[in-house]
């Protein structure tokens, strides 16, 4: 059959080869015949013959000098177009893929409906009053969010500025932070602690960490012992290295004060029922809330990410580029993980030593820990999954890469050459990372953890290093294995 009648195969599925060779002894010519059976090839008789003639490495066939002749068997006079069948197969494969995706999605929807049907949803119905401590941007935003969920719900904001208080009550806006945004009418501002706290079902704490202890001590007489405190504040107290889970109960003189940490839309509490209740209180169609039992992990990540955000801003201010930013944030995440998980390992070792060597029961050891230098071992100990999760890596990404971050803004201006005092005096909000940096390094020293990036930030804030010199010193550190 002539070469012009041959077809070009475009799809080979499960080919089966059979071969035979004829050699001319008087020449170097080898004739190789291949029979190729293609079970899914679009012909009535799916067998093709390949004939390849070669001599001294060159391939020739017949007088037309075609390298290869692909010939259907004679009983296949009218083969179907390959392109049409290939298109049909692609269409069938596309339908199969869509079916798989559809089934997976339907399973997810069924699981979601089943989960929602079992969950209790009466928390909002039973909540009549929520108090927010602080009139800053985050506190105001959360007050508006909760108030929008139920018009009959009273949301009180306890603040110190009479002008902002009047603005909220008369004009329904926070004239200092959100002058153009109208607040729900059921948001009520007051400067009187007793009025705000009396009969409250939940309390959202949105005060800066460094001022929280003194503020809470001043209102402790009006706080119900069973009032759940939802902490929106992130950071470490500078002199004591305490986190909010320690500051709030100690300032209120109630070690059993219900406590929930909120960070990156994760609510963390050792009380699972309380975490679920706060999740229902805050969640909406536009806001997803996850729960966690790892209070320490959520708080540590929330505190340390502010310091890392300053470093990220410095990279932007110095125009070091995206690769430098990626490397710095990755290193910072590792440093946060080292510190957060170091305490867990040491805690396990200490408890084991006390149980086996000193014959001391753990409850007794825990009760005596108030007078021992091991206090922080009992207070730290984060789960690695928390550090790599939403409240860890997720919050770090948001704070380090988004221009709205206060701590990142401080870093950008530092990297651009501005002085820290000038930066802070021009801001009407608190950048927690500035005050937290020193506390973080003190905590790292306590646990013997090396944190190059975060330590460099603390040195820059203390005016002991310039950003440029800090970068040079970091780059001159030993080349070590990644851990």
MARDREN-956757 format. One line per field, with one value per residue: x, y, z of N, C-alpha, C in turn; residue number from 1. Coordinates in steps of 0.2 Angstrom, whole numbers. Each point is the difference from the previous one (the first is absolute). Last residue first. Example, Ala and Ser with C-alpha at 12.3 -4.5 7.8 and 13.67 -1.06 7.14 Angstrom:
BEGIN
n.xx = c(64  2)
n.yy = c(-11  -28)
n.zz = c(35  0)
ca.xx = c(4  -4)
ca.yy = c(6  6)
ca.zz = c(1  0)
c.xx = c(-4  4)
c.yy = c(5  6)
c.zz = c(3  0)
resi = c(2  1)
END
This chain:
BEGIN
n.xx = c(86  24  27  20  19  7  -1  -2  -19  -11  9  -5  -21  -1  8  -15  -16  10  6  -3  -22  -22  -13  12  5  -16  -2  14  -5  -14  10  14  -2  4  -2  -2  -15  -1  5  -18  -15  7  -4  -21  -6  5  -15  -22  -7  -4  -19  -24  -12  -21  -13  -1  25  21  18  15  18  19  16  16  14  6  6  -9  -6  -15  -23  -12  -7  -20  -20  -7  -13  -23  -16  -10  8  7  14  6  -18  -12  11  1  -19  -3  14  -8  -23  -9  16  22  5  -12  7  17  -4  8  9  4  -3  12  22  5  5  19  14  -14  -20  -22  -5  -12  -19  3  9  -15  -12  12  13  23  22  23  9  -17  -16  10  11  -13  -7  14  2  -17  1  15  -7  -14  8  8  -14  -3  20  6  -14  3  17  -4  -11  13  11  -11  -3  18  3  -14  5  18  -5  -11  12  12  -4  -4  -20  -11  8  -6  -20  -1  6  -17  -15  5  -7  -22  -5  1  -20  -17  6  -2  -22  -11  8  -7  -21  -13  -19  -18  -18  -12  -15  -9  -17  -17  -22  2  10  5  -10  5  21  3  -6  15  18  -5  -1  21  20  21  5  1  -8  4  3  18  3  -10  -5  -11  -9  -12  6  10  17  -2  6  5  21  8  -10  6  23  8  -5  10  26  27  23  8  4  -12  -22  -11  -18  -25  -29  -24  -16  -21  -14  -22  -13  -6  3  -7  5  4  19  21  11  22  17  4  15  24  10  3  16  17  -10  -20  -26  -23  -18  -26  -21  -27  -22  -10  -9  12  20  0  -4  17  19  1  1  -13  -16  -14  -14  -18  -5  19  19  14  21  16  18  17  18  -5  -24  -20  -28  -24  -9  -3  12  23  13  6  19  22  8  8  19  7  -14  -16  -23  -22  -23  -24  -21  -19  3  17  19  14  15  22  16  8  16  22  12  10  20  20  9  0  -7  -3  -9  -26  -23  -27  -26  -19  -3  -9  -3  20  7  -8  4  14  6  -4  -5  18  14  -8  1  20  6  -9  11  19  -3  -4  19  12  -10  4  21  2  -10  11  17  -8  -5  17  8  -11  6  19  -1  -8  15  14  -9  1  20  7  -14  -8  2  -2  7  9  8  23  18  15  23  23  27  25  18  -1  4  -8  1  0  8  22  21  27  20  10  -20  -28  -30  -26  -29  -24  -28  -25  -27  -24  -24  -18  7  11  14  5  13  23  23  21  23  23  25  25  24  26  25  23  9  0  -15  -25  -22  -24  -19  -23  -19  -22  -14  -20  -13  -15  -8  5  -5  3  6  -2  -3  0  0  18  19  -6  -3)
n.yy = c(116  1  5  17  22  24  27  22  12  13  21  17  11  17  22  15  11  11  -1  4  9  -11  -12  -15  -21  -17  -13  -18  -21  -14  -14  -19  -19  -23  -11  -6  7  22  17  8  16  22  10  9  21  19  7  10  23  6  -10  7  22  19  24  21  12  13  -2  -19  2  12  -10  -16  7  -2  -10  -19  -20  3  2  -20  -12  5  -8  -22  -3  4  -9  -1  -8  -26  -20  -10  -7  -19  -21  -10  -12  -22  -16  -5  -5  -16  -21  -10  0  -16  -23  -7  4  10  10  16  5  -12  6  20  0  -6  7  0  3  -6  -24  -18  -13  -18  -21  -15  -14  -20  -17  -11  -12  2  -8  -4  18  21  1  2  22  14  -3  8  23  8  0  17  22  6  8  23  11  -5  8  22  3  -6  16  17  -4  2  22  10  -6  10  22  4  -2  18  26  21  24  12  1  -21  -15  4  -8  -21  -2  4  -17  -16  4  -6  -23  -11  -2  -16  -22  -9  -6  -20  -20  -6  -10  -21  -13  7  8  18  16  18  18  9  -9  -3  -1  4  -12  -24  -7  -1  -20  -18  0  -7  -23  -11  7  9  18  19  8  13  16  15  3  1  -14  -4  -7  2  0  -8  8  25  24  17  2  -21  -12  9  -4  -20  -5  14  0  5  8  20  23  9  -11  -10  -6  5  1  -3  -17  -7  -9  -6  -2  -6  13  27  27  22  6  3  19  10  -15  -3  15  -3  -17  3  12  -9  -11  12  -2  -11  -21  -9  -14  -11  -1  21  15  20  14  24  17  4  13  24  16  -5  -6  -18  -13  -7  10  -4  12  13  13  17  6  -15  2  18  4  -18  -4  4  21  5  -15  -2  19  5  -11  8  18  -4  -18  -21  -25  -23  -10  -17  -12  -15  -12  -5  -4  -18  -5  20  7  -9  11  21  0  -4  17  16  -6  3  21  13  3  -16  -20  -11  -17  -11  -12  -15  -29  -22  -6  -7  -22  -22  -20  -27  -23  -18  4  7  -17  -11  11  0  -19  -2  12  -10  -16  7  5  -17  -8  12  -3  -19  2  11  -11  -13  10  5  -18  -5  14  -5  -17  6  10  -14  -10  13  2  -17  -11  -22  -20  -17  -21  -24  -22  -3  9  21  14  18  6  15  13  9  1  -10  -22  -20  1  5  11  -2  -9  -19  -11  -9  0  -5  -1  -7  -4  -4  -4  -1  0  14  24  18  -9  -13  -21  -5  -13  -4  -11  2  -5  5  -4  6  1  1  -19  -21  -14  7  -2  3  -2  5  4  11  14  16  21  17  23  25  22  13  -8  1  -11  -7  0  8  -14  -23  -27)
n.zz = c(304  -18  -2  -3  -2  14  2  -10  -8  16  4  -15  3  17  -4  -11  13  22  27  23  9  6  -15  -13  9  0  -20  -3  10  -11  -17  8  19  17  26  25  18  10  -16  -14  8  -1  -20  -4  9  -12  -17  2  -3  -22  -12  0  -8  0  -8  -11  -10  -3  16  -3  -15  6  14  -10  -22  -27  -22  -14  11  18  -6  -4  19  11  -9  5  19  -2  -20  -22  -21  -5  2  23  14  -8  3  21  8  -6  10  22  5  -15  -1  8  23  13  1  15  27  25  24  23  23  17  2  11  23  15  19  24  16  -8  -3  13  -6  -16  8  10  -15  -10  15  10  4  -10  -20  -17  -6  -6  -21  -19  -5  -12  -24  -14  -5  -16  -23  -7  -5  -22  -19  -7  -9  -22  -18  -8  -15  -23  -14  -10  -20  -20  -7  -11  -23  -17  -6  -15  -23  -11  2  9  9  21  12  2  17  22  7  9  23  16  5  16  22  5  4  22  14  -5  3  22  8  -7  10  22  3  -9  -6  -21  -24  -20  -18  -22  -14  -14  6  26  29  24  19  1  9  23  12  0  15  22  4  4  16  2  -20  -23  -27  -25  -18  3  24  27  25  26  27  27  27  21  15  11  5  -18  -13  -7  -19  -21  -9  -10  -22  -16  0  10  8  13  -5  -20  -10  -22  -21  -13  3  2  17  16  23  17  25  23  21  -2  1  9  14  -12  -12  1  -7  -23  -11  2  -13  -24  -15  -16  -19  -14  -4  -3  8  4  12  7  10  17  18  10  -7  -7  16  16  -6  -13  -19  -25  -24  -18  -22  -14  -21  -20  -15  -21  -13  -5  16  14  17  16  5  1  -1  3  11  24  15  -4  5  22  10  -5  13  22  7  10  -2  -6  -13  -5  -11  -2  -15  -15  -24  -12  -14  -2  18  1  -13  7  16  -6  -9  15  11  -12  -2  23  25  25  13  -2  4  -2  4  -3  -6  -6  -23  -11  2  -10  -16  0  -14  -16  -23  -14  -10  -19  -21  -11  -13  -21  -17  -9  -17  -22  -13  -11  -20  -20  -11  -15  -21  -17  -12  -17  -21  -14  -13  -20  -19  -12  -16  -21  -15  -12  -19  -20  -12  -15  -21  -13  -20  -21  -11  9  -4  -7  18  7  2  0  -5  1  -8  -26  -25  -22  -10  18  23  20  19  12  11  -12  -10  3  0  9  4  13  3  14  11  10  -13  -4  8  16  23  21  3  -13  -11  -19  -14  -16  -14  -14  -15  -9  -14  -9  -19  -9  12  8  17  16  23  19  22  16  21  12  17  14  -6  -15  -19  -19  -28  -27  -26  -28  -25  -15  -5  -14  -2)
ca.xx = c(-4  -7  -6  -2  -4  2  0  7  3  -4  2  7  0  -4  5  5  -3  -4  2  7  4  4  -5  -2  6  0  -6  2  5  -4  -4  3  -5  3  -2  6  0  -3  5  5  -3  1  7  1  -2  5  7  1  1  5  7  2  3  5  -1  -5  -5  -5  -4  -5  -6  -4  -4  -6  1  -3  5  1  4  7  3  2  6  5  1  3  7  3  3  -4  2  -6  -1  6  3  -4  -1  7  0  -5  3  7  2  -3  -7  -1  5  -3  -5  2  0  -5  -1  2  -4  -6  0  -1  -7  -2  2  6  6  0  4  6  -2  -3  5  4  -4  -1  -5  -5  -6  -2  6  4  -4  -3  5  2  -6  0  6  -1  -5  2  5  -4  -2  5  1  -7  -2  6  -1  -6  2  4  -4  -3  5  0  -6  -1  5  -2  -6  2  4  -4  -3  4  -1  6  3  -3  2  7  -1  -3  5  5  -3  2  7  0  -1  6  5  -2  0  7  3  -3  2  7  0  7  1  6  2  3  3  1  6  5  1  -5  -1  4  -2  -7  0  2  -5  -6  2  0  -7  -2  -7  1  -2  3  -1  0  -6  0  5  -2  5  0  4  0  -3  -5  3  -4  1  -6  -2  4  -2  -7  -2  2  -3  -7  -5  -7  -1  -1  5  7  1  2  7  6  6  2  5  2  4  5  0  -1  5  -3  0  -6  -6  -1  -7  -4  0  -4  -7  -3  0  -5  -4  4  3  7  5  3  6  5  5  7  1  3  -4  -5  1  2  -5  -6  1  -2  7  -1  6  -1  7  0  -3  -7  0  -5  -4  -4  -5  -4  3  7  3  6  7  1  0  -5  -7  -3  0  -6  -6  -2  -1  -7  -1  2  6  3  7  3  7  3  6  -2  -2  -6  -2  -3  -7  -4  -1  -4  -6  -3  -2  -6  -6  -2  -2  5  -3  4  4  7  3  7  4  -3  5  1  -6  -2  4  -5  1  -5  2  2  -7  -4  4  -1  -7  -1  4  -4  -6  2  2  -6  -3  4  -1  -7  0  4  -4  -5  3  2  -6  -2  4  -2  -7  2  3  -5  -4  4  0  -7  -1  3  5  -3  1  -3  0  -2  -7  -4  -1  -5  -5  -5  -6  -5  3  -3  5  -2  3  -2  -5  -3  -7  -5  -2  5  7  5  6  6  6  5  6  4  7  5  5  -4  -1  -6  1  -5  -7  -2  -7  -2  -7  -3  -7  -3  -7  -4  -7  -1  0  5  7  3  7  3  6  4  5  3  5  3  3  2  -1  1  -1  1  -3  4  -3  2  -6  -5  1  5  -4)
ca.yy = c(-4  2  -5  -6  -4  -7  -6  -3  -3  -6  -5  -2  -5  -6  -4  -3  -6  2  -2  -3  4  3  4  6  4  3  5  5  4  3  6  5  3  5  0  -2  -7  -4  -2  -5  -7  -2  -2  -7  -6  -1  -3  -7  -2  4  -3  -4  -5  -3  -6  1  -6  2  6  -1  -5  4  4  -3  -1  4  4  6  -2  -1  6  3  -3  3  7  0  -2  6  -2  3  7  4  1  2  6  6  2  3  7  4  2  0  5  6  1  0  5  7  1  2  -6  0  -7  0  5  -2  -7  1  3  -5  4  -3  2  7  4  4  5  6  4  3  6  6  -1  5  -4  3  1  -6  -6  1  0  -7  -4  2  -3  -7  -1  1  -6  -6  -1  -1  -7  -3  2  -2  -8  -1  3  -5  -6  2  0  -7  -2  3  -3  -7  0  1  -6  -5  -5  -6  -2  0  6  4  -2  3  7  -1  -2  6  5  -3  1  8  2  0  5  7  1  1  7  5  1  3  7  2  -1  -3  -1  -7  -1  -7  0  3  -2  3  -2  4  7  2  -1  6  6  -1  2  7  2  -1  -2  -7  -1  -6  1  -6  -3  -3  2  1  5  -3  4  -3  4  -4  -4  -6  -4  0  7  3  -3  1  7  1  -5  3  0  -3  -5  -7  -2  1  6  -2  3  -4  3  2  4  -2  5  -2  3  -5  -6  -7  -6  0  0  -7  -2  5  0  -6  1  6  -2  -4  4  3  -5  -2  5  3  4  0  6  -1  -7  -2  -5  -3  -7  -4  0  -4  -8  -3  0  3  2  6  1  -3  4  -2  -6  0  -6  0  6  -1  -5  0  6  1  -1  -7  -1  5  0  -6  -1  4  -3  -6  2  2  6  6  4  3  1  5  0  6  -1  1  7  0  -7  -1  3  -3  -7  1  3  -6  -4  3  0  -7  -2  0  3  4  5  1  6  -1  5  7  6  0  2  7  4  5  6  5  5  -2  -2  6  4  -4  0  6  0  -4  3  6  -3  -2  6  3  -5  1  7  -1  -4  4  4  -4  -2  6  1  -4  2  5  -3  -4  5  4  -5  -1  6  0  6  6  2  6  5  6  -1  1  -7  -4  -2  -3  -1  -5  -4  2  2  7  5  0  -5  1  -4  4  6  5  -2  4  -3  4  -3  5  -3  3  -3  5  -6  -6  -3  1  5  6  -2  5  0  3  0  0  1  -1  1  -3  2  2  7  3  -2  -2  3  -3  3  -5  2  -6  -1  -6  -2  -7  -3  -7  -3  5  -2  1  4  -2  -3  6  4  6  6)
ca.zz = c(5  2  -2  4  -4  -3  5  2  -5  -1  5  -1  -6  2  3  -5  -4  -5  -7  0  -4  6  4  -4  1  6  0  -4  4  5  -3  -4  -5  -4  -7  -4  -3  5  4  -3  1  6  0  -4  4  6  -3  1  7  3  -1  5  -3  4  2  5  0  -5  2  5  -3  -4  4  3  7  5  3  -4  -5  2  2  -7  -3  4  -1  -6  1  4  6  6  1  -1  -7  -4  3  0  -7  -2  3  -3  -6  0  5  -1  -2  -7  -3  1  -5  -7  -5  -6  -3  -7  -4  0  -4  -8  -1  -6  -6  -3  3  0  -5  3  5  -3  -4  5  3  -4  -4  1  2  6  4  0  1  6  5  1  3  7  4  1  4  6  2  0  7  5  1  2  7  5  2  4  6  4  2  6  6  1  3  6  4  1  4  7  2  2  -5  -1  -7  -3  1  -5  -7  -2  -2  -7  -4  0  -5  -7  -1  0  -7  -4  3  -1  -7  -2  3  -3  -7  0  2  1  7  2  7  2  7  3  5  -3  -7  -4  -7  -5  1  -2  -8  -3  1  -5  -7  0  0  -6  1  3  8  3  7  4  0  -7  -4  -7  -4  -7  -4  -7  -5  -3  -4  -1  6  3  2  6  6  1  2  7  4  2  -5  0  -5  3  5  0  4  6  2  -1  1  -7  -1  -6  -3  -5  -7  -5  0  3  -4  -4  5  3  -1  1  8  3  -2  5  7  2  4  5  5  -1  2  -6  3  -5  0  -3  -1  -7  -3  3  2  -6  -5  3  0  6  4  7  3  5  3  7  5  2  4  4  1  -6  -1  -6  -5  0  -3  4  -4  -2  -7  -4  2  -1  -8  -2  3  -4  -7  0  -3  4  -2  6  -1  3  0  2  4  7  1  3  0  -6  0  5  -3  -6  3  3  -5  -3  4  0  -6  -6  -6  -5  4  -3  1  -1  1  0  1  7  3  -1  4  4  -3  3  4  7  4  2  5  6  3  3  7  4  2  4  7  3  2  5  5  2  4  6  4  3  5  6  4  3  5  5  3  5  6  4  3  5  5  3  4  7  2  3  8  2  -5  4  1  -6  -3  3  -4  5  -3  3  5  7  6  2  -5  -7  -2  -6  -1  -3  4  3  -3  2  -3  1  -3  -1  -1  -4  0  2  1  1  -7  -4  -6  0  1  4  1  6  1  7  0  7  -1  4  0  7  1  -5  2  -6  -1  -6  -4  -4  -5  -2  -6  1  -7  1  7  1  6  5  7  5  5  7  3  1  6  0  0)
c.xx = c(-7  -3  -6  -5  -2  -5  2  -1  7  3  -4  2  7  0  -3  5  5  -3  -4  2  8  6  4  -4  -2  6  1  -5  2  5  -4  -4  4  -5  3  -2  6  0  -1  6  4  -3  1  7  1  -2  4  7  1  2  6  7  4  3  6  -3  -6  -5  -5  -4  -5  -6  -5  -4  -6  2  -3  4  1  5  7  3  2  7  6  2  4  7  4  3  -4  2  -5  -1  6  3  -4  0  7  0  -5  2  8  2  -2  -7  -1  4  -3  -5  2  0  -5  -2  1  -5  -7  0  -1  -7  -2  2  7  6  0  4  6  -2  -3  5  3  -4  -1  -5  -6  -6  -2  6  4  -4  -4  5  3  -5  0  6  -1  -5  3  5  -4  -2  5  0  -6  -2  5  -1  -6  2  3  -5  -4  5  1  -6  0  5  -2  -6  2  3  -4  -3  4  0  7  3  -4  2  7  0  -2  6  4  -2  3  7  0  0  6  4  -2  1  7  3  -3  2  7  0  7  1  6  1  2  5  0  7  6  1  -6  -1  3  -2  -7  0  2  -5  -5  3  0  -7  -3  -7  1  -1  3  -1  0  -7  -1  6  -3  5  0  3  0  -4  -4  3  -5  -1  -7  -2  4  -2  -7  -2  2  -3  -7  -4  -6  0  -2  4  8  1  2  6  6  7  2  6  3  4  6  0  -1  6  -3  0  -6  -6  -2  -7  -5  -1  -5  -7  -3  -1  -6  -5  3  3  7  5  4  5  5  4  7  1  3  -5  -6  0  1  -5  -6  1  -1  7  -1  7  -1  7  0  -3  -8  0  -5  -5  -5  -6  -4  3  8  4  5  6  1  1  -4  -7  -4  -1  -7  -7  -2  -2  -7  -1  1  6  2  7  3  7  3  6  -2  -2  -7  -4  -4  -7  -5  -2  -6  -6  -3  -3  -6  -6  -3  -4  4  -4  5  4  7  4  7  5  -4  4  0  -7  -2  5  -5  1  -5  2  2  -7  -4  4  0  -7  -1  4  -4  -6  1  1  -7  -3  4  -2  -7  0  4  -5  -5  3  2  -6  -2  4  -2  -7  1  2  -6  -4  3  0  -7  -2  2  5  -3  1  -2  0  -3  -8  -5  -1  -6  -6  -5  -6  -4  4  -4  4  -1  3  -3  -6  -3  -7  -5  -2  5  7  6  6  5  6  5  7  3  7  6  5  -4  -1  -6  1  -5  -7  -2  -8  -2  -8  -3  -8  -3  -7  -3  -7  -1  0  5  7  2  7  2  5  3  5  1  5  3  2  1  -1  1  -1  1  -3  5  -3  1  -7  -5  0  4)
c.yy = c(3  -5  3  -4  -7  -3  -6  -5  -3  -4  -6  -5  -3  -6  -6  -4  -3  -5  4  -2  -2  5  3  5  7  5  4  6  6  4  4  6  6  2  5  -1  -2  -7  -5  -1  -5  -7  -2  -2  -6  -6  -1  -2  -7  -1  4  -3  -5  -6  -3  -7  1  -5  2  6  -1  -4  5  5  -3  -2  5  5  6  -2  0  7  4  -3  3  8  0  -2  6  -2  3  7  6  2  2  6  6  3  3  7  4  3  1  6  7  1  0  5  7  1  3  -6  0  -7  -1  4  -2  -7  0  3  -4  3  -2  3  7  4  4  6  6  5  4  6  7  0  6  -3  2  1  -6  -7  1  -1  -7  -4  2  -3  -8  -2  1  -6  -7  -2  -2  -7  -3  2  -2  -7  0  2  -5  -5  2  -1  -8  -3  3  -4  -7  0  1  -7  -6  -5  -6  -2  1  7  4  -3  3  7  0  -2  6  5  -2  2  8  2  0  5  8  2  1  7  6  1  3  7  3  -1  -4  0  -7  0  -7  -1  3  -3  2  -2  5  7  2  0  6  5  -1  3  8  3  -1  -3  -7  1  -6  2  -7  -4  -3  3  0  5  -4  4  -3  5  -5  -5  -6  -4  0  7  3  -3  1  6  0  -6  2  1  -4  -5  -7  -3  1  6  -3  3  -5  3  2  5  -3  6  -2  3  -5  -5  -6  -6  -1  0  -7  -1  6  1  -5  1  6  -1  -4  4  4  -4  -2  5  2  5  -1  7  -2  -7  -2  -4  -4  -8  -5  0  -3  -8  -3  0  3  1  6  -1  -3  4  -2  -6  0  -7  -1  5  -2  -5  -1  6  2  -1  -7  -1  5  0  -6  -1  4  -3  -5  2  2  6  6  4  4  1  6  -1  7  0  2  7  0  -7  -1  3  -4  -7  0  2  -7  -5  2  -1  -7  -3  1  2  3  5  0  6  -2  6  7  6  1  2  8  5  6  7  4  5  -3  -2  5  3  -4  1  6  0  -4  3  5  -3  -2  6  2  -4  1  6  -1  -4  4  4  -4  -1  7  0  -5  3  6  -2  -4  5  3  -4  -1  6  -1  5  6  2  7  6  6  0  1  -6  -4  -2  -3  0  -6  -4  2  3  7  6  2  -5  2  -4  4  6  5  -2  4  -3  5  -3  6  -3  4  -3  4  -6  -6  -3  0  5  6  -1  5  0  3  -1  -1  1  -2  2  -5  2  1  7  4  -1  -2  3  -4  4  -6  2  -7  -1  -7  -3  -8  -3  -7  -3  6  -1  1  5  -2  -3  5  4  6)
c.zz = c(1  5  2  -3  3  -4  -4  5  1  -5  -1  5  -1  -6  3  4  -5  -4  -5  -7  1  -3  5  4  -4  1  7  0  -4  5  5  -2  -3  -5  -4  -7  -4  -2  6  4  -4  1  8  1  -4  4  6  -2  1  7  3  -1  5  -4  3  2  5  -1  -6  2  5  -3  -5  4  3  7  6  3  -5  -5  3  1  -6  -4  3  -2  -6  1  3  6  6  3  -2  -7  -3  2  -1  -7  -2  2  -4  -7  0  5  -1  -2  -8  -4  1  -5  -7  -4  -5  -2  -8  -4  1  -3  -8  -2  -6  -7  -3  3  1  -5  3  5  -3  -3  6  3  -4  -5  2  3  7  6  2  2  7  5  1  4  7  4  1  6  7  2  1  7  5  2  2  7  5  2  5  7  4  3  6  6  1  4  8  5  1  5  8  2  3  -4  -1  -7  -3  -1  -5  -6  -1  -3  -8  -5  0  -5  -7  -1  -1  -7  -4  2  -1  -7  -2  2  -3  -7  -1  1  2  8  1  7  1  6  2  5  -4  -7  -4  -7  -6  0  -2  -8  -3  1  -5  -7  -1  -2  -7  1  2  8  4  7  2  -1  -7  -4  -7  -4  -7  -5  -7  -5  -4  -4  0  7  3  2  6  7  2  3  7  4  3  -6  0  -5  3  6  1  4  6  2  -1  0  -7  -2  -6  -3  -4  -7  -6  0  4  -5  -4  4  3  0  2  7  3  -2  4  8  3  5  6  6  -2  3  -6  3  -5  0  -3  0  -7  -4  3  2  -5  -5  3  0  7  3  6  3  5  2  7  6  2  4  5  1  -5  -1  -6  -5  -1  -3  5  -4  -3  -7  -4  1  -1  -8  -3  2  -4  -7  -1  -3  4  -2  6  -1  3  1  2  5  8  3  4  0  -6  0  5  -2  -6  3  2  -5  -3  5  0  -6  -6  -6  -5  4  -3  1  -1  0  0  2  7  3  -1  4  4  -2  3  4  7  4  3  6  6  3  3  7  5  3  5  7  4  4  7  6  3  5  7  4  3  5  6  4  4  7  5  3  5  6  4  4  6  6  3  4  7  1  2  7  2  -5  4  2  -6  -4  4  -4  5  -4  3  5  6  6  3  -3  -7  -1  -7  -2  -3  4  2  -3  2  -4  0  -3  -1  -2  -6  0  3  2  2  -7  -4  -6  0  2  6  1  6  -1  7  -1  7  0  5  1  8  1  -4  1  -6  -2  -6  -4  -3  -5  -1  -7  1  -6  0  7  0  7  5  7  5  5  8  3  1  6  0)
resi = c(483  482  481  480  479  478  477  476  475  474  473  472  471  470  469  468  467  466  465  464  463  462  461  460  459  458  457  456  455  454  453  452  451  450  449  448  447  446  445  444  443  442  441  440  439  438  437  436  435  434  433  432  431  430  429  428  427  426  425  424  423  422  421  420  419  418  417  416  415  414  413  412  411  410  409  408  407  406  405  404  403  402  401  400  399  398  397  396  395  394  393  392  391  390  389  388  387  386  385  384  383  382  381  380  379  378  377  376  375  374  373  372  371  370  369  368  367  366  365  364  363  362  361  360  359  358  357  356  355  354  353  352  351  350  349  348  347  346  345  344  343  342  341  340  339  338  337  336  335  334  333  332  331  330  329  328  327  326  325  324  323  322  321  320  319  318  317  316  315  314  313  312  311  310  309  308  307  306  305  304  303  302  301  300  299  298  297  296  295  294  293  292  291  290  289  288  287  286  285  284  283  282  281  280  279  278  277  276  275  274  273  272  271  270  269  268  267  266  265  264  263  262  261  260  259  258  257  256  255  254  253  252  251  250  249  248  247  246  245  244  243  242  241  240  239  238  237  236  235  234  233  232  231  230  229  228  227  226  225  224  223  222  221  220  219  218  217  216  215  214  213  212  211  210  209  208  207  206  205  204  203  202  201  200  199  198  197  196  195  194  193  192  191  190  189  188  187  186  185  184  183  182  181  180  179  178  177  176  175  174  173  172  171  170  169  168  167  166  165  164  163  162  161  160  159  158  157  156  155  154  153  152  151  150  149  148  147  146  145  144  143  142  141  140  139  138  137  136  135  134  133  132  131  130  129  128  127  126  125  124  123  122  121  120  119  118  117  116  115  114  113  112  111  110  109  108  107  106  105  104  103  102  101  100  99  98  97  96  95  94  93  92  91  90  89  88  87  86  85  84  83  82  81  80  79  78  77  76  75  74  73  72  71  70  69  68  67  66  65  64  63  62  61  60  59  58  57  56  55  54  53  52  51  50  49  48  47  46  45  44  43  42  41  40  39  38  37  36  35  34  33  32  31  30  29  28  27  26  25  24  23  22  21  20  19  18  17  16  15  14  13  12  11  10  9  8  7  6  5  4  3  2  1)
END
